[in-house]
Amino acid sequence: MLSKWMRFLLWQPFALMCRRFPLWPFRATITEPVEHVTCIRIDNLLTRLLSRFGGGYDYAVCYLVDGSLVIDTGFPWARRRLKKTLLEIGADRTVTTVVNTHYHEDHTGNNDLIAQICKVQILAHSDSIPEIRFPGELPWYRSFLFGPSKIAEIAPIGSTVDTKHLRFEVIHTPGHCPGHVCLFEPKKKWLFSGDLYIAADLDSQLRDADGPQWISSLESVLRLKPAWMFDAHGSIFAGEEVVEKQLQRKLDFLVTIRERVKQHATHGQTTQQLTRKVFDRRDLVGWLSFGDGWLSLITGSDFSRGNIVKSFLRNADTRPDSEN
């Protein structure tokens, strides 16, 4: 109860002020990696420092495709800068559809803004809709990093999403979280991958991650043989071999974790003890975090190695042989 009153009395006024007057001014960087695709990257000094500290990948970006489709809407702190950017490039007159690849706040944080300035339909997988329409209270660090979201109307996505020149297949790719989707354009072999990839060896995840489903999703996307991959955190890979290599690296990393969980899962040990064995990294960070990774240190274990280990434990295939 005390924490709720602290949020109400201290955090909410601070959040409202930051929406209008950010502590560090944001800048927008617009690139066009390929015809019909515009990447809108919004950051400031703080987010750049945190991104470096977080493994080198950027805060979530927005993709404007064929002038009419926005894929993910970024984090709430970027609201004013995103609005100005969309108006400057005339997107308020052309955007008709928004797709949220999943429900995390750094990908849905400006749904309401785009709904205000454009006549749009916002779409997401049906498994994501409850989380987007009725978001829970965020841990403190996510509130600080991304800001508070506002609610906007959203509808279930179909099997395809059309623009003037393109038709995207909607690929259900759970694993990073339930209801995650990728968009794939089969003629151009473009893959808008959301958080399917992020980074090949990111070992810490939130509690809603599911390792076995993530592996299955990567295997299904690899079969599509995409020639371009547009990651929701700003990495763009071109060339079928290059994209395959990155996706395979991610797949191999998760498969290795799965096999090590299966190898070391025995009776009479805690998840923390198992996580130490699975990752087996004897360094200062590992010691300080009890093997759970440095991200767990700054997120109160909300973002941790243990979460991905537990997701594999929930799968019957990871039980020790003596139990089978």
C-alpha positions in Angstrom: 0.0 0.0 0.0 2.8 2.4 0.9 4.4 1.9 -2.6 1.0 2.7 -4.2 0.8 5.9 -2.3 4.4 6.8 -3.2 3.5 6.2 -6.9 0.4 8.4 -6.6 2.0 11.3 -4.7 5.5 11.3 -6.3 5.7 9.3 -9.5 2.5 10.4 -11.2 3.3 14.2 -11.1 6.9 13.5 -12.2 5.6 11.3 -15.1 3.2 14.0 -16.2 5.9 16.6 -16.2 8.3 14.4 -18.1 5.7 13.8 -20.8 5.7 17.6 -21.5 9.2 18.5 -20.5 11.6 15.6 -20.7 14.7 15.8 -18.5 16.9 15.1 -21.5 15.6 16.4 -24.9 14.8 13.6 -27.4 16.0 13.6 -31.0 14.6 11.6 -33.9 16.7 9.9 -36.5 15.0 8.9 -39.7 16.5 6.4 -42.1 15.2 4.6 -45.2 17.0 1.2 -45.4 15.0 0.1 -48.4 12.2 1.5 -50.6 8.9 1.8 -48.7 10.4 1.4 -45.3 11.2 4.2 -42.9 12.8 3.6 -39.5 12.1 6.2 -36.8 14.5 6.0 -34.0 14.0 8.3 -31.0 16.6 8.6 -28.3 18.5 11.0 -26.0 21.7 11.0 -24.0 20.1 8.9 -21.3 18.6 6.2 -23.5 21.9 5.9 -25.5 23.8 5.3 -22.3 21.3 2.8 -21.0 21.3 1.0 -24.4 25.0 0.6 -24.3 24.8 -0.6 -20.8 22.0 -3.0 -21.7 24.0 -4.9 -24.4 24.3 -2.5 -27.3 20.8 -2.7 -28.8 18.6 0.4 -29.0 15.3 1.3 -27.4 12.4 0.1 -29.5 12.0 1.9 -32.9 9.0 2.5 -35.1 8.8 1.4 -38.7 6.6 3.3 -41.2 5.9 0.9 -44.1 4.5 2.1 -47.5 3.4 5.3 -45.9 0.3 3.7 -44.3 1.5 1.0 -41.8 3.2 1.7 -38.5 4.8 -1.4 -36.9 5.1 -0.7 -33.1 4.7 2.7 -31.6 7.7 3.0 -29.3 8.0 4.0 -25.6 5.8 6.7 -24.0 8.6 9.1 -23.1 9.2 9.6 -26.8 5.6 10.8 -27.3 6.2 14.5 -28.1 9.1 13.9 -30.4 7.3 11.1 -32.2 4.3 13.3 -32.8 6.4 16.1 -34.2 8.2 13.7 -36.5 5.0 12.1 -37.8 3.6 15.5 -38.6 6.8 16.7 -40.2 6.9 13.8 -42.7 3.1 14.0 -43.3 2.4 10.5 -41.9 -0.7 11.9 -40.1 -2.4 12.1 -43.5 -1.3 8.6 -44.7 -1.2 6.2 -41.8 -4.2 3.9 -41.6 -3.0 0.9 -39.7 -0.8 0.2 -36.6 0.4 -3.3 -35.7 1.8 -4.0 -32.3 4.1 -7.0 -32.5 3.5 -7.7 -28.8 2.2 -6.0 -25.7 5.3 -4.7 -24.0 5.1 -1.0 -23.2 8.2 0.0 -25.3 6.2 -1.3 -28.4 2.7 -0.1 -27.6 3.5 3.1 -25.7 2.2 5.6 -28.2 -0.8 3.8 -29.6 -3.1 6.5 -28.2 -1.0 9.3 -29.8 -1.2 7.8 -33.3 -4.9 7.2 -32.8 -5.3 10.9 -32.0 -3.5 12.3 -35.0 -4.4 9.6 -37.6 -7.5 7.7 -38.5 -6.1 4.3 -37.8 -7.0 0.8 -36.8 -4.6 -0.7 -34.2 -4.1 -4.4 -34.4 -2.4 -7.1 -32.3 -2.7 -10.8 -31.7 -5.7 -11.8 -29.6 -3.4 -13.1 -26.9 -1.8 -9.6 -26.6 -5.0 -7.6 -26.5 -5.9 -8.1 -22.8 -2.4 -7.0 -21.8 -2.6 -3.9 -24.1 -6.2 -2.9 -23.1 -5.7 -3.7 -19.4 -2.0 -3.2 -18.6 -0.7 -4.0 -15.1 1.4 -1.8 -13.0 4.9 -1.7 -14.2 8.0 -2.4 -12.1 9.7 0.8 -11.1 12.6 0.5 -13.5 10.3 0.0 -16.6 8.3 3.0 -15.5 11.5 5.0 -15.3 13.0 3.8 -18.6 9.9 3.9 -20.8 7.2 6.0 -19.1 3.5 5.2 -18.5 1.3 4.2 -21.4 -2.2 5.3 -22.1 -5.0 3.0 -23.3 -6.2 3.0 -26.9 -8.8 0.8 -28.7 -7.3 -2.3 -30.4 -8.6 -5.1 -32.5 -7.5 -8.7 -33.3 -5.1 -8.9 -36.2 -6.1 -11.2 -39.1 -3.9 -13.5 -41.2 -2.7 -10.7 -43.5 -2.1 -7.0 -43.4 -2.3 -5.0 -46.7 -0.8 -1.7 -47.8 -0.9 -0.1 -51.2 2.0 -2.1 -52.6 2.5 -4.9 -50.1 0.8 -7.8 -48.4 2.2 -9.1 -45.2 1.6 -12.5 -43.7 1.0 -12.5 -40.0 3.3 -15.1 -38.4 2.4 -16.1 -34.8 5.8 -16.3 -33.0 5.3 -16.7 -29.2 8.3 -17.1 -27.0 9.5 -13.7 -26.1 6.0 -13.4 -24.7 2.6 -14.7 -25.5 0.9 -13.3 -28.5 4.1 -12.1 -30.2 3.8 -11.8 -34.1 6.1 -11.1 -37.0 5.1 -9.7 -40.3 6.5 -11.3 -43.4 6.2 -10.0 -47.0 6.8 -13.1 -49.2 7.5 -11.4 -52.5 10.2 -9.1 -51.0 11.1 -11.6 -48.3 11.0 -8.8 -45.6 10.6 -9.9 -42.0 9.6 -7.4 -39.4 10.6 -9.5 -36.4 9.5 -7.5 -33.4 11.4 -9.0 -30.4 11.9 -12.4 -31.9 15.7 -11.7 -32.2 16.8 -8.6 -30.2 20.3 -10.0 -29.8 21.7 -13.4 -30.4 23.0 -14.1 -26.9 20.7 -12.0 -24.6 20.4 -14.4 -21.7 18.1 -12.5 -19.4 14.3 -12.3 -20.0 11.1 -11.3 -18.3 8.8 -13.7 -16.6 6.5 -14.1 -19.6 9.2 -15.6 -21.8 8.8 -19.2 -23.0 12.0 -20.9 -24.2 10.4 -23.9 -25.9 7.9 -21.8 -27.8 10.7 -19.3 -28.8 12.7 -22.2 -30.3 9.7 -23.3 -32.3 9.0 -19.8 -33.5 12.6 -19.3 -34.7 12.5 -22.7 -36.5 9.3 -21.7 -38.3 10.7 -18.3 -39.3 13.9 -19.8 -40.6 11.9 -21.9 -43.0 10.6 -18.7 -44.6 14.1 -17.8 -45.7 13.8 -14.0 -45.2 16.2 -11.8 -47.1 15.7 -8.7 -44.8 15.1 -8.6 -41.1 13.9 -5.5 -39.4 14.3 -5.9 -35.7 12.1 -3.8 -33.4 15.2 -2.5 -31.5 16.8 -1.1 -34.6 19.0 -3.8 -36.0 18.5 -4.3 -39.7 20.1 -7.3 -41.5 20.2 -7.6 -45.3 20.8 -10.8 -47.3 19.4 -14.2 -46.9 22.6 -15.7 -45.6 23.1 -12.9 -43.2 19.6 -13.1 -41.8 19.8 -16.9 -41.5 23.0 -16.6 -39.7 21.6 -14.2 -37.1 18.4 -16.2 -36.5 20.4 -19.5 -36.3 22.7 -17.9 -33.7 19.7 -17.0 -31.6 18.2 -20.5 -32.1 21.5 -22.2 -31.2 21.8 -20.1 -28.1 18.4 -21.1 -26.8 18.9 -24.7 -27.7 22.1 -24.8 -25.7 20.3 -23.4 -22.7 17.5 -26.0 -23.1 20.1 -28.9 -23.3 22.0 -27.6 -20.3 18.8 -27.3 -18.3 17.9 -30.9 -19.2 21.4 -32.0 -18.3 21.6 -30.3 -14.9 17.9 -30.5 -13.7 18.0 -32.8 -10.7 16.0 -33.1 -7.5 17.1 -31.2 -4.4 18.2 -27.8 -5.8 16.7 -24.4 -6.2 16.2 -22.6 -9.5 19.0 -20.3 -8.5 21.4 -23.2 -8.1 20.3 -24.7 -11.5 20.7 -21.3 -13.2 24.3 -21.1 -11.9 25.0 -24.5 -13.4 23.3 -23.7 -16.8 25.3 -20.5 -17.3 28.4 -21.4 -15.4 30.0 -18.0 -15.7 32.5 -17.4 -12.9 32.9 -13.6 -12.9 32.1 -10.7 -10.5 28.7 -10.0 -12.0 27.8 -13.7 -11.7 28.9 -13.7 -8.1 27.0 -10.5 -7.2 23.8 -11.7 -8.9 24.0 -15.2 -7.6 24.4 -16.4 -11.2 21.3 -14.6 -12.4 23.0 -12.0 -14.7 23.8 -8.3 -14.2 20.4 -7.3 -15.5 18.8 -8.9 -12.5 20.9 -6.6 -10.3 19.2 -3.5 -11.6 15.7 -4.9 -12.2 15.2 -6.7 -8.9 15.4 -10.0 -10.7 12.4 -9.0 -12.9 14.7 -9.4 -15.9 16.9 -12.4 -15.3 18.5 -15.6 -16.5 16.3 -17.6 -14.1 13.2 -16.7 -16.0 14.3 -18.4 -19.2 15.6 -21.4 -17.2 12.2 -21.7 -15.5 10.5 -21.6 -18.8 12.4 -24.7 -19.9 11.6 -26.4 -16.7 7.9 -26.0 -17.4 8.3 -28.2 -20.4 8.1 -32.0 -19.7 11.0 -32.7 -22.1 13.4 -31.0 -19.7 12.8 -33.3 -16.8 15.8 -35.5 -15.7 15.9 -39.0 -17.3 15.1 -40.6 -13.9 11.6 -39.0 -14.0 10.8 -40.2 -17.6 
